[in-house]
Amino acid sequence: MRSEHMTRRRFIKLASAATGSVLFCSRTALPQSPMTMPQGPSSAATASGSAPPEERADYTLRIDIGLVEVGPQRIISTATYNGQFPGPLLRLKEGRRVVVDMYNDTDTPEQLHWHGQFLPVDVDGAAEERTPFIPAHGMRRISFTPGPAGFRFYHTHLRAGADLSAGQYSGQVGPVYIEPHHEPGAYDREVFLTLKEFEPFFMRGGDMAMDFLSPAATVLALKNAAKKAERETRGTPKGYEVGYRLFTINGRTLGHGAPIRVKHGERVLLHILNGSATEIRSLALPGHTFKVVALDGNPVPTPVSVPVLWLGTAERVSAIVEMNHPGVWVLGDLADDDRNHGMGIVVEYAGRKGKPQWVKPAQSRWDYTRFGRAGMTAPAPDEVIEMTFAKQQAAAHGFNLWTINGVPFDMEKMTTMFQVRRGTRYRLRMRNASDDIHPMHLHRNSFELTKIAGKSTAGVIKDVVMLGGFQEIEVDVSADQPGLSLFHCHMQLHMDYGFMALFDCV
Ligand SMILES: [Cu+2]
């Protein structure tokens, strides 16, 4: 116990050394020097793939309640990694094993999920997959081989339910970049941006922007199913939704963080992460376009320049912006209210001064298939798994209850819904019998988009995909990760109220 105490004190030192910087491109977690090295795991549980105790940790992540100064006189208290928001950028190398110590200084057992990586269940970070918790006031040491290459991230994976200080409503989000053998496209430098709201509150009802997805085709049978369900719950008030008072990029409201300083002619590779608990985000930069080179960290077959980026919860976009329109601009969300409450960051050309300018972009739509292999159709899978997602209005103590094939996920029983065989290629046919967009995520795997709202595509590899209201999507996945993999809507409010299912690959 004494050594644990020592270790903790040393890490407080390390954590405070790493705090304070709000620079976006230099927020790297420092690999530890021998001065700050832990003495090895204490009494806390370690993963089965754990490192020998004498081995030094490559990275340390410390969960604790801390303060985030999002703007002048606006300081919020929330759980963070290493006392900063976003958590430190971890730059890993594909295939090079790392040892990570995860400390939890809060009163609640935690899960730290490595989103977008292909990791074993005891490391992945989801209680539903039976990953051990990081005990309250304890630690876990894990080791894993990072992969696949690209832009990933880490975040908490706790159920929050009605507690708006828990789970992804907190500040527990941080970027991971796994260096590939080949970088996607030529650029001069990289900037990492984490989009995140704070100060959440509950409200009844509320509408989601929906008209930006393309193709827009909806399925009549899904609409009819929703209408039928609506008739049955007539008179029931709408379920709770979450709104936010503060909107930030890299933990700062618009105008209160360091601007992105650029030079005329520079090509800047933006790595953008939607770290929201529940929101879909958009971004535009007046006078500029985004050449999308990777989605969810995976290079796309057809890089295309677009005027507006859209990111569902947990999605990532890597895009090159050619800085060819000198001025001082707002890189911001299209929603005026959200941008005016902070969702933006200033882009400032060298030698230019003045008030940052925002210009509303022309109407455009977000179409995943544009980034796919033109004219290609994916080969037929071995098997098709059918899924229908539906909402039971306000059925869970005023919260909407979500079902997959009629079944809400049960956190007590944690039953497996889909048995899959290793080496088999499955097509997941997802049908949305609700009017919400759902960012659907599969742990420990990535999938290939094969059909979006009736339009065939191939070659776009992702781990989250937005499924539009009353729409259908098909993705193909090869079952090659043995054990449990959690599949869920990435909106905290939806996953917490039923919108999850377990795959078991045997
Ligand atoms: Cu959802």
Residues whose N, C-alpha, C, O or C-beta is under 5 A from the ligand:
A	BS01	CU	I437 H438 P439 C489 M491 H494
